[in-house]
């Protein structure tokens, strides 16, 4: 177990935590499982599993993986939905000596195959209930985590434990790539172990804590959630996907499971705050920490929460971070006083074993108060990118600042300023990279996908805020010479490109609107002037040609969808997401529905399809049951 010197929670900044030299993640977990096998390790709405049983299941699966050649620095795909099986598979891969490559089952098959090819995994851990979705033509050997051949309590058998060190890779998480291909970040065991060692003085995590796994395993916030529980003997509550998209149900889960540590992107937390405010009185919660990450924090969005619950119980913490520097790189408590400076997005101070350097375009340090590009050095910096030596050399640089031999700086691309009090504030990007709901997106990857259409000469993708933090992507298009730019072509190309994006890109990378233009505006230096791009007009967005609503409820819902999606027409059987809707837009829509009809519906009722017909039917059933 990771321990403090005195066993207390939240000791003073600067005290050193007891280290676990040379220990790998699964080794620390195993020690806890052997010492406290009866403790609940992972919970889902359907089931719990103890540390002892989880360890035994992972050991048995690890033996199977080792027999297939899995060992140190061997990458293994992890294609599992949110479940206990996911954690079993993850632990088994590490225990076999390998590194897990998370592949989200919600990705389109083309994206799944791209990740499998790029990572060159020869073994994939999956579950029988979903393997056919994206692994049908997969050449890799598929091992099922939900088909344990040994009886409960059986001892593992097979080859001896792998000789793995803390310098071996623990996982490879893919982020969007500007070349049109995602890039895999190689993160070692020691990168993650020291993350918890270095932050323990602030947080005092222990076996009493209950964590939620709210985020996709393909998003590195999940690394913090999973190991924050399992390295301390705490309990991990796996949040079902539909609950993660229903703020009211998620709030109820926080209460029911007595969650103490909650991790959220600011945009997701904004919806949770709205659900809390919809209750006549604050829900009884056991939270002691709410930790923000994944995207810029606007402190003003916390004002309603602070007015109702204060800023100490729970504490609100903002942690700036990058996948390449192992989840989190800084720490900053957020308090009421921060509301007086709404223009500041405070990220605080670097973790104790990291160093921040702010450099100008010539690579020279800038003085306090002057913005610069952030370079990060220290033990959290990852090994580099998988099979991308040129990109690794470009972003992971030798330190010229007297750091220890071999120390690398990671060039973040983020604009940051050091304030007079020595703390840092986030300003934005030095390039065109976008953050949407915590996901890093390189617009160029989307643009290259769209430019593959034979009638598109050029495209540019930018974010557009539709209100209440609902940020969506908008694509601006220029037709090839000879293609007539008119309303008919604009409508046709929007539908064509939406189908193209759906087949190749995850949901968070698909544009919600397509705007056809004769040319793209340029700056005086000949670069695309993104600030001069027009807001997407309703007529330029995805439009339905489907059957119109007929019942009074359907017509009311159609009007609401037209408003939220900003479309002139929506068919009753059109899919909300195919029309450019996002998860946040869906949450906003359900809030309006429940206010109008006095119902308590959430996105789970859309299980048979996110359509007007399905929602209207659910509304009518709820009203008839009153």
C-alpha positions as CSV (number, residue, x, y, z in Angstrom):
1,X,0.0,0.0,0.0
2,X,1.1,3.6,-0.6
3,X,1.5,5.0,2.9
4,X,2.2,8.3,4.5
5,X,4.8,8.6,7.3
6,X,2.1,9.3,9.9
7,X,-1.0,7.8,8.4
8,X,-2.9,11.0,8.5
9,X,-4.9,12.5,5.6
10,X,-3.8,15.7,3.9
11,X,-0.6,16.5,5.6
12,X,1.2,19.8,5.1
13,X,2.7,20.6,1.7
14,X,6.3,19.6,1.5
15,X,6.3,16.5,3.7
16,X,7.6,13.5,1.9
17,X,5.5,10.4,1.4
18,X,7.0,6.9,2.0
19,X,8.0,5.7,-1.4
20,X,7.5,2.3,-3.1
21,X,10.9,2.1,-4.8
22,X,10.9,-0.1,-7.9
23,X,7.3,-1.3,-7.4
24,X,4.9,-1.8,-10.3
25,X,1.2,-0.9,-10.1
26,X,0.0,-4.5,-10.0
27,X,2.5,-5.4,-7.3
28,X,1.2,-2.7,-5.0
29,X,-2.4,-3.9,-5.7
30,X,-1.4,-7.5,-5.1
31,X,0.1,-6.7,-1.7
32,X,-3.2,-5.1,-0.6
33,X,-5.2,-8.0,-2.0
34,X,-3.2,-10.5,0.0
35,X,-3.4,-8.4,3.2
36,X,-7.1,-7.5,2.9
37,X,-8.8,-10.1,0.6
38,X,-12.2,-9.5,2.1
39,X,-12.4,-5.8,1.2
40,X,-14.7,-4.7,-1.7
41,X,-12.4,-3.6,-4.6
42,X,-14.9,-2.8,-7.4
43,X,-18.6,-2.2,-7.5
44,X,-21.1,-2.0,-10.3
45,X,-24.9,-1.7,-10.0
46,X,-25.2,-5.4,-10.5
47,X,-22.3,-6.8,-8.5
48,X,-19.3,-6.4,-6.2
49,X,-15.9,-8.1,-6.2
50,X,-13.5,-8.4,-3.4
51,X,-9.8,-7.7,-3.5
52,X,-9.1,-11.4,-3.0
53,X,-11.4,-12.6,-5.8
54,X,-10.3,-9.8,-8.2
55,X,-6.6,-10.7,-7.6
56,X,-7.3,-14.4,-8.2
57,X,-9.3,-13.8,-11.4
58,X,-6.5,-11.5,-12.7
59,X,-3.9,-14.1,-11.8
60,X,-5.6,-16.9,-13.8
61,X,-6.1,-14.7,-16.8
62,X,-2.5,-13.5,-16.6
63,X,-1.3,-17.1,-16.9
64,X,-3.3,-17.5,-20.1
65,X,-1.7,-14.2,-21.4
66,X,1.8,-15.3,-20.5
67,X,1.3,-18.6,-22.4
68,X,0.5,-16.5,-25.4
69,X,3.8,-14.6,-25.2
70,X,2.8,-11.6,-23.2
71,X,5.7,-10.1,-21.2
72,X,7.5,-6.9,-20.4
73,X,6.7,-4.1,-22.9
74,X,4.4,-6.3,-24.9
75,X,1.3,-4.4,-25.8
76,X,-2.1,-6.0,-25.3
77,X,-5.4,-4.6,-26.5
78,X,-8.2,-4.0,-23.9
79,X,-11.5,-4.0,-25.6
80,X,-14.0,-4.2,-22.8
81,X,-17.1,-2.3,-21.8
82,X,-17.5,-0.7,-18.3
83,X,-17.6,-3.6,-15.9
84,X,-15.7,-5.6,-13.4
85,X,-14.3,-7.6,-16.4
86,X,-12.5,-4.5,-17.5
87,X,-10.6,-4.2,-14.3
88,X,-9.9,-8.0,-14.3
89,X,-8.5,-7.7,-17.8
90,X,-6.4,-4.6,-17.1
91,X,-4.8,-6.2,-14.0
92,X,-4.2,-9.5,-15.8
93,X,-2.3,-7.7,-18.6
94,X,0.0,-6.0,-16.1
95,X,0.5,-9.1,-14.0
96,X,1.5,-10.9,-17.2
97,X,4.1,-8.2,-17.6
98,X,2.4,-6.5,-20.5
99,X,1.0,-3.0,-21.1
100,X,-2.7,-2.4,-21.8
101,X,-3.9,-0.5,-24.9
102,X,-7.5,0.7,-24.1
103,X,-9.8,0.5,-27.1
104,X,-13.2,2.0,-26.4
105,X,-16.0,-0.3,-27.7
106,X,-18.1,2.8,-28.6
107,X,-15.6,3.6,-31.4
108,X,-16.6,2.8,-34.9
109,X,-15.1,-0.4,-36.3
110,X,-12.7,1.5,-38.6
111,X,-11.3,3.4,-35.7
112,X,-10.9,0.2,-33.7
113,X,-9.0,-1.5,-36.5
114,X,-6.8,1.5,-36.9
115,X,-5.7,1.4,-33.3
116,X,-5.2,-2.4,-33.5
117,X,-3.0,-2.0,-36.6
118,X,-1.0,1.0,-35.2
119,X,-0.3,-0.7,-31.8
120,X,0.4,-4.0,-33.6
121,X,-1.2,-5.9,-30.7
122,X,-1.2,-9.7,-31.2
123,X,-3.4,-10.4,-28.2
124,X,-6.6,-8.6,-27.2
125,X,-8.5,-9.0,-24.0
126,X,-12.3,-8.6,-24.5
127,X,-15.6,-10.1,-23.3
128,X,-17.9,-12.4,-25.2
129,X,-20.9,-10.0,-25.1
130,X,-19.2,-7.3,-27.3
131,X,-16.2,-8.9,-29.1
132,X,-18.3,-9.3,-32.3
133,X,-18.9,-5.5,-32.4
134,X,-15.5,-4.4,-33.5
135,X,-13.2,-7.5,-33.5
136,X,-15.0,-9.5,-36.2
137,X,-12.1,-9.3,-38.7
138,X,-9.4,-9.0,-36.2
139,X,-6.2,-11.1,-36.7
140,X,-5.1,-10.8,-33.1
141,X,-5.8,-13.6,-30.6
142,X,-8.9,-12.6,-28.6
143,X,-9.0,-13.8,-24.9
144,X,-12.2,-13.4,-23.0
145,X,-12.1,-11.9,-19.5
146,X,-15.6,-13.1,-18.7
147,X,-14.9,-16.8,-19.5
148,X,-12.8,-17.9,-16.5
149,X,-12.2,-21.6,-17.0
150,X,-11.1,-22.2,-13.4
151,X,-13.5,-22.5,-10.4
152,X,-13.6,-19.8,-7.8
153,X,-10.8,-20.2,-5.4
154,X,-8.6,-22.2,-7.8
155,X,-4.9,-21.4,-7.7
156,X,-3.4,-20.0,-10.9
157,X,-1.3,-22.2,-12.9
158,X,1.2,-21.8,-15.8
159,X,4.4,-20.0,-16.4
160,X,6.1,-18.1,-13.5
161,X,5.4,-14.4,-13.0
162,X,6.9,-12.1,-15.6
163,X,10.1,-10.3,-14.7
164,X,8.8,-6.7,-15.1
165,X,10.2,-3.5,-13.6
166,X,8.8,-0.1,-12.9
167,X,10.6,1.1,-16.0
168,X,8.4,-1.1,-18.2
169,X,5.4,0.4,-20.0
170,X,2.1,0.1,-18.1
171,X,-0.3,1.4,-20.8
172,X,-0.5,3.2,-24.1
173,X,-3.3,5.7,-24.5
174,X,-4.0,7.2,-27.9
175,X,-4.6,10.9,-28.4
176,X,-5.7,12.7,-31.6
177,X,-2.9,13.3,-34.1
178,X,-2.3,16.3,-36.5
179,X,-1.0,14.0,-39.2
180,X,-4.4,12.3,-39.5
181,X,-3.4,9.3,-37.4
182,X,-3.8,9.1,-33.6
183,X,-0.6,8.8,-31.6
184,X,0.0,6.4,-28.7
185,X,1.6,7.7,-25.6
186,X,3.9,5.2,-23.7
187,X,3.5,5.6,-20.0
188,X,5.6,3.5,-17.5
189,X,4.7,2.0,-14.1
190,X,6.9,4.5,-12.3
191,X,5.3,7.4,-14.0
192,X,1.9,6.5,-12.4
193,X,3.2,5.3,-9.0
194,X,5.1,8.5,-8.4
195,X,1.9,10.5,-9.3
196,X,0.2,9.2,-6.2
197,X,3.3,9.4,-4.0
198,X,3.8,13.0,-5.0
199,X,0.1,14.1,-4.4
200,X,-0.6,12.1,-1.3
201,X,0.5,14.9,1.0
202,X,-2.3,17.0,-0.5
203,X,-5.1,14.4,-0.7
204,X,-4.4,11.7,2.0
205,X,-6.1,8.9,0.0
206,X,-6.7,5.7,2.0
207,X,-8.8,2.6,2.2
208,X,-11.8,4.6,3.4
209,X,-12.2,6.4,0.0
210,X,-14.8,5.5,-2.6
211,X,-14.0,6.5,-6.1
212,X,-16.1,6.6,-9.3
213,X,-14.8,5.4,-12.6
214,X,-16.8,8.0,-14.6
215,X,-14.6,8.4,-17.7
216,X,-13.8,6.2,-20.7
217,X,-10.8,4.0,-20.2
218,X,-9.4,5.6,-23.4
219,X,-9.2,8.9,-21.5
220,X,-6.3,9.1,-19.1
221,X,-8.4,10.6,-16.3
222,X,-9.5,6.9,-15.8
223,X,-5.9,6.0,-14.8
224,X,-6.2,8.4,-11.9
225,X,-9.7,7.0,-11.0
226,X,-8.7,3.3,-11.1
227,X,-5.4,3.5,-9.3
228,X,-6.5,6.1,-6.8
229,X,-8.8,3.4,-5.4
230,X,-6.8,0.2,-6.0
231,X,-3.4,1.5,-4.8
232,X,-4.8,2.4,-1.4
233,X,-7.3,-0.4,-0.7
234,X,-10.3,1.8,-1.5
235,X,-13.4,1.0,-3.5
236,X,-13.9,1.7,-7.2
237,X,-17.5,2.3,-8.4
238,X,-17.7,1.7,-12.1
239,X,-20.3,4.1,-13.5
240,X,-22.5,2.6,-16.3
241,X,-22.4,4.7,-19.5
242,X,-26.0,5.6,-19.4
243,X,-25.7,6.8,-15.8
244,X,-22.6,8.9,-16.8
245,X,-24.9,10.7,-19.3
246,X,-27.7,11.3,-16.7
247,X,-26.7,14.0,-14.1
248,X,-29.7,13.2,-11.9
249,X,-28.9,9.5,-11.8
250,X,-25.2,10.1,-11.3
251,X,-26.0,12.4,-8.4
252,X,-28.1,9.6,-6.9
253,X,-25.3,7.2,-7.4
254,X,-22.9,9.5,-5.5
255,X,-25.3,9.5,-2.6
256,X,-26.1,5.8,-2.7
257,X,-22.5,4.6,-2.9
258,X,-21.2,7.2,-0.5
259,X,-18.5,8.4,-2.9
260,X,-15.7,10.4,-1.3
261,X,-13.5,11.3,-4.3
262,X,-15.1,12.6,-7.5
263,X,-13.2,13.4,-10.7
264,X,-14.9,15.5,-13.4
265,X,-14.2,17.6,-16.4
266,X,-15.6,21.1,-15.8
267,X,-18.2,20.7,-18.5
268,X,-19.5,17.5,-16.9
269,X,-19.5,19.0,-13.5
270,X,-21.6,21.9,-14.7
271,X,-24.4,19.5,-15.6
272,X,-24.1,17.8,-12.2
273,X,-24.4,21.2,-10.5
274,X,-27.6,21.8,-12.4
275,X,-29.0,18.4,-11.3
276,X,-28.1,19.3,-7.7
277,X,-29.8,22.7,-7.9
278,X,-32.9,21.0,-9.3
279,X,-33.3,19.3,-5.9
280,X,-35.3,21.3,-3.2
281,X,-32.4,20.8,-0.8
282,X,-28.8,19.7,-1.3
283,X,-28.4,15.9,-1.8
284,X,-26.7,14.2,1.2
285,X,-23.2,13.5,-0.2
286,X,-20.1,12.0,1.4
287,X,-17.7,13.8,-1.0
288,X,-14.5,15.2,0.5
289,X,-12.8,16.0,-2.8
290,X,-13.9,17.1,-6.2
291,X,-11.0,17.1,-8.6
292,X,-11.2,18.8,-12.0
293,X,-9.1,18.0,-15.0
294,X,-9.2,17.4,-18.7
295,X,-10.1,21.0,-19.8
296,X,-9.9,24.6,-18.9
297,X,-11.7,25.5,-15.7
298,X,-13.9,28.6,-15.7
299,X,-14.2,29.4,-12.0
300,X,-17.4,31.3,-12.5
301,X,-19.2,28.0,-13.3
302,X,-18.6,27.0,-9.7
303,X,-20.4,29.9,-8.2
304,X,-23.8,28.1,-7.8
305,X,-22.1,25.1,-6.2
306,X,-20.2,27.2,-3.8
307,X,-23.3,29.2,-2.9
308,X,-25.0,26.0,-1.9
309,X,-22.2,23.8,-0.5
310,X,-19.3,26.1,0.1
311,X,-15.7,25.5,-1.0
312,X,-14.3,23.2,1.8
313,X,-16.8,20.3,2.2
314,X,-15.9,19.0,-0.4
315,X,-12.7,20.7,-1.4
316,X,-12.6,21.7,-5.0
317,X,-9.2,21.1,-6.7
318,X,-8.1,22.0,-10.2
319,X,-5.4,19.9,-11.7
320,X,-3.9,20.8,-15.1
321,X,-2.5,17.8,-16.9
322,X,-1.4,16.2,-20.1
323,X,-1.4,12.6,-21.2
324,X,2.4,12.9,-21.9
325,X,3.1,14.0,-18.3
326,X,0.9,11.2,-16.7
327,X,-2.6,12.6,-16.1
328,X,-1.9,15.5,-13.8
329,X,0.9,18.0,-13.6
330,X,-0.3,20.7,-11.2
331,X,-2.4,21.3,-8.1
332,X,-4.6,24.2,-7.1
333,X,-7.5,24.4,-4.5
334,X,-10.3,26.5,-5.8
335,X,-12.0,28.8,-3.3
336,X,-14.7,31.6,-3.2
337,X,-12.0,34.3,-3.7
338,X,-11.3,32.9,-7.1
339,X,-14.8,34.0,-8.3
340,X,-13.6,37.6,-8.1
341,X,-11.1,36.9,-11.0
342,X,-13.3,35.3,-13.6
343,X,-10.7,35.9,-16.3
344,X,-8.1,33.7,-14.6
345,X,-8.1,29.9,-15.0
346,X,-5.8,29.0,-12.1
347,X,-3.7,25.8,-12.3
348,X,-1.6,26.4,-9.2
349,X,1.8,24.9,-8.8
350,X,3.6,21.9,-10.4
351,X,3.6,18.6,-8.6
352,X,6.6,18.4,-6.3
353,X,8.7,16.2,-8.7
354,X,7.9,18.3,-11.8
355,X,9.3,21.6,-13.1
356,X,7.5,24.1,-15.3
357,X,9.4,26.2,-17.8
358,X,7.7,29.0,-19.7
359,X,9.6,29.8,-22.9
360,X,9.2,32.2,-25.8
361,X,9.3,31.3,-29.5
362,X,13.2,31.4,-29.4
363,X,13.2,28.9,-26.5
364,X,14.2,31.4,-23.9
365,X,12.5,31.8,-20.5
366,X,10.0,34.6,-20.1
367,X,9.7,36.7,-17.0
368,X,6.7,36.5,-14.6
369,X,3.6,38.0,-15.9
370,X,4.6,37.3,-19.6
371,X,2.8,34.4,-21.3
372,X,4.9,31.6,-22.7
373,X,4.6,28.1,-23.9
374,X,4.7,25.5,-21.1
375,X,7.5,22.9,-21.1
376,X,7.3,20.2,-18.3
377,X,10.3,18.3,-16.9
378,X,10.4,15.6,-14.2
379,X,9.5,12.1,-13.3
380,X,6.0,12.3,-14.8
381,X,7.2,12.8,-18.4
382,X,6.3,9.7,-20.4
383,X,8.7,7.6,-22.5
384,X,7.4,9.1,-25.8
385,X,5.1,8.1,-28.7
386,X,4.7,4.5,-29.9
387,X,6.7,4.0,-33.2
388,X,6.9,7.7,-33.8
389,X,10.6,8.6,-33.3
390,X,10.4,11.9,-35.2
391,X,7.4,13.2,-33.3
392,X,8.9,12.0,-30.0
393,X,12.1,14.0,-30.8
394,X,10.0,17.0,-31.7
395,X,7.9,17.0,-28.5
396,X,10.2,15.4,-25.9
397,X,13.3,17.5,-25.8
398,X,16.6,17.4,-23.9
399,X,16.6,19.9,-21.1
400,X,19.0,22.8,-21.4
401,X,18.3,24.0,-17.9
402,X,20.7,22.0,-15.7
403,X,18.3,19.2,-15.0
404,X,19.7,15.7,-14.3
405,X,21.4,13.9,-17.2
406,X,18.8,12.4,-19.5
407,X,16.0,14.7,-18.3
408,X,13.5,15.5,-21.0
409,X,11.2,18.5,-21.4
410,X,7.7,17.8,-22.8
411,X,6.6,20.7,-25.1
412,X,3.0,21.1,-24.2
413,X,1.7,23.6,-26.8
414,X,-0.2,25.3,-23.9
415,X,0.1,29.1,-23.3
416,X,0.6,29.7,-19.5
417,X,1.6,32.6,-17.4
418,X,3.3,32.7,-14.0
419,X,1.6,35.1,-11.7
420,X,3.2,37.3,-9.0
421,X,2.3,34.8,-6.3
422,X,4.3,32.1,-8.0
423,X,1.2,30.2,-9.2
424,X,0.4,29.5,-12.8
425,X,-2.7,30.3,-14.9
426,X,-3.8,28.6,-18.1
427,X,-4.4,30.9,-21.1
428,X,-5.0,28.7,-24.1
429,X,-3.1,27.0,-26.9
430,X,-0.2,28.0,-29.1
431,X,-1.7,25.9,-32.0
432,X,-5.1,24.8,-33.1
433,X,-5.6,21.9,-30.8
434,X,-9.1,21.7,-29.2
435,X,-10.4,20.3,-26.0
436,X,-14.0,18.9,-26.2
437,X,-15.4,17.3,-23.0
438,X,-11.9,16.5,-21.9
439,X,-10.7,14.9,-25.1
440,X,-7.7,16.4,-26.9
441,X,-8.6,16.8,-30.5
442,X,-6.2,17.8,-33.4
443,X,-8.5,19.4,-35.9
444,X,-6.2,18.4,-38.7
445,X,-7.1,14.7,-38.1
446,X,-10.7,15.5,-38.8
447,X,-9.9,17.8,-41.7
448,X,-7.9,15.1,-43.4
449,X,-10.8,12.7,-43.0
450,X,-13.1,15.2,-44.6
451,X,-10.6,16.2,-47.4
452,X,-10.6,12.6,-48.5
453,X,-14.0,13.2,-50.1
454,X,-13.5,13.7,-53.9
455,X,-15.5,16.9,-54.0
456,X,-13.8,18.7,-51.1
457,X,-10.8,20.8,-51.8
458,X,-10.1,22.0,-48.3
459,X,-11.7,22.1,-44.8
460,X,-11.1,23.7,-41.4
461,X,-12.7,22.5,-38.1
462,X,-13.3,24.8,-35.2
463,X,-15.2,24.6,-31.9
464,X,-18.5,26.5,-31.4
465,X,-20.2,27.1,-28.1
466,X,-23.9,26.5,-28.3
467,X,-24.4,27.6,-24.7
468,X,-24.2,26.1,-21.2
469,X,-20.8,24.7,-22.0
470,X,-22.1,22.6,-24.9
471,X,-19.1,22.9,-27.3
472,X,-19.5,21.3,-30.7
473,X,-17.3,21.0,-33.7
474,X,-18.1,22.9,-36.9
475,X,-16.5,22.1,-40.3
476,X,-16.1,24.7,-43.0
477,X,-15.7,23.4,-46.5
478,X,-14.4,24.6,-49.9
479,X,-15.5,22.5,-53.0
480,X,-13.1,21.4,-55.6
481,X,-12.9,23.4,-58.9
482,X,-15.8,22.4,-61.2
483,X,-18.2,21.7,-58.3
484,X,-21.1,24.1,-58.2
485,X,-21.5,25.7,-54.8
486,X,-25.2,25.9,-54.2
487,X,-27.8,24.9,-51.5
488,X,-28.2,21.5,-53.1
489,X,-24.5,20.7,-53.0
490,X,-24.2,22.0,-49.4
491,X,-27.0,19.7,-48.3
492,X,-25.6,16.7,-50.1
493,X,-22.0,17.2,-49.0
494,X,-23.1,17.6,-45.3
495,X,-24.8,14.3,-45.4
496,X,-21.9,12.6,-47.2
497,X,-19.3,13.9,-44.8
498,X,-21.4,13.1,-41.7
499,X,-21.5,9.5,-43.0
500,X,-17.8,9.6,-43.6
501,X,-17.0,10.9,-40.1
502,X,-19.4,8.4,-38.5
503,X,-17.5,5.5,-40.1
504,X,-14.0,6.7,-39.2
505,X,-14.1,8.9,-36.1
506,X,-15.2,8.7,-32.4
507,X,-18.3,10.6,-31.5
508,X,-16.4,13.4,-29.8
509,X,-14.5,14.1,-33.1
510,X,-17.5,14.3,-35.4
511,X,-18.6,17.8,-36.6
512,X,-22.1,18.8,-35.7
513,X,-22.4,21.2,-38.6
514,X,-20.9,21.6,-42.1
515,X,-20.7,25.0,-43.7
516,X,-19.9,25.3,-47.4
517,X,-17.9,28.4,-48.5
518,X,-16.4,29.6,-51.7
519,X,-13.1,30.2,-49.9
520,X,-11.6,30.3,-46.4
521,X,-10.7,33.7,-44.9
522,X,-7.0,34.3,-44.5
523,X,-4.9,36.6,-42.2
524,X,-2.4,39.1,-43.6
525,X,0.2,36.3,-43.3
526,X,-1.8,33.9,-45.4
527,X,-2.9,31.6,-42.7
528,X,-6.6,30.6,-42.2
529,X,-8.3,33.3,-40.1
530,X,-10.4,31.1,-37.7
531,X,-11.8,34.2,-35.9
532,X,-13.3,35.4,-39.2
533,X,-15.2,32.2,-39.9
534,X,-19.0,32.9,-39.7
535,X,-21.2,31.3,-37.1
536,X,-23.0,28.3,-38.7
537,X,-26.5,29.4,-39.9
538,X,-29.4,27.0,-39.4
539,X,-29.6,26.4,-43.2
540,X,-26.0,25.3,-43.3
541,X,-26.4,22.6,-40.6
542,X,-27.3,18.9,-41.0
543,X,-31.0,18.8,-42.0
544,X,-33.4,15.9,-42.0
545,X,-35.5,14.6,-44.8
546,X,-37.3,12.1,-42.6
547,X,-41.0,11.7,-41.6
548,X,-42.4,14.6,-39.6
549,X,-43.8,14.4,-36.1
550,X,-47.5,13.6,-35.8
551,X,-48.7,13.4,-32.2
552,X,-48.8,16.5,-30.0
553,X,-45.9,15.2,-27.8
554,X,-43.8,14.4,-30.9
555,X,-44.4,17.9,-32.3
556,X,-43.4,19.5,-29.0
557,X,-40.2,17.4,-28.9
558,X,-39.5,18.2,-32.5
559,X,-39.7,22.0,-31.7
560,X,-37.3,21.5,-28.8
561,X,-34.8,19.5,-30.9
562,X,-34.9,22.2,-33.7
563,X,-34.1,24.8,-31.0
564,X,-31.3,22.9,-29.3
565,X,-29.8,21.5,-32.6
566,X,-30.5,24.8,-34.4
567,X,-32.0,23.0,-37.4
568,X,-34.9,24.1,-39.6
569,X,-36.4,20.6,-39.7
570,X,-36.0,17.3,-37.8
571,X,-37.7,13.9,-38.6
572,X,-39.3,11.9,-35.9
573,X,-37.1,8.9,-36.6
574,X,-33.8,10.8,-37.0
575,X,-31.0,10.0,-34.6
576,X,-30.1,12.9,-32.3
577,X,-26.4,12.3,-32.6
578,X,-26.5,11.8,-36.4
579,X,-27.9,15.3,-36.5
580,X,-24.9,16.7,-34.7
581,X,-26.2,16.4,-31.1
582,X,-23.7,15.9,-28.3
583,X,-24.0,14.3,-24.9
584,X,-24.2,17.7,-23.2
585,X,-26.9,18.8,-25.7
586,X,-28.8,15.6,-24.8
587,X,-28.6,16.4,-21.1
588,X,-29.8,20.0,-21.7
589,X,-32.7,18.6,-23.7
590,X,-33.8,16.2,-21.0
591,X,-33.8,19.1,-18.5
592,X,-36.2,21.0,-20.7
593,X,-38.4,17.9,-21.1
594,X,-38.7,17.2,-17.4
595,X,-39.4,20.9,-16.6
596,X,-42.2,20.9,-19.2
597,X,-43.9,17.7,-18.3
598,X,-43.0,17.3,-14.7
599,X,-41.3,14.0,-15.4
600,X,-38.1,12.4,-14.2
601,X,-36.8,11.0,-17.4
602,X,-33.1,10.6,-18.3
603,X,-31.1,9.4,-21.4
604,X,-31.5,5.8,-20.5
605,X,-35.1,5.8,-22.0
606,X,-33.4,6.3,-25.4
607,X,-32.0,2.8,-25.3
608,X,-33.9,1.8,-28.4
609,X,-32.8,4.9,-30.3
610,X,-32.2,8.6,-29.7
611,X,-35.2,9.7,-31.8
612,X,-38.2,12.0,-31.3
613,X,-40.5,9.0,-31.6
614,X,-38.7,7.1,-28.9
615,X,-38.6,10.1,-26.5
616,X,-42.2,11.1,-27.1
617,X,-43.3,7.6,-26.4
618,X,-41.4,7.6,-23.1
619,X,-42.9,10.9,-22.2
620,X,-46.4,9.6,-22.9
621,X,-45.8,6.5,-20.8
622,X,-44.5,8.5,-17.9
623,X,-47.5,10.8,-18.0
624,X,-49.9,7.8,-18.2
625,X,-48.3,6.2,-15.1
626,X,-48.7,9.3,-12.9
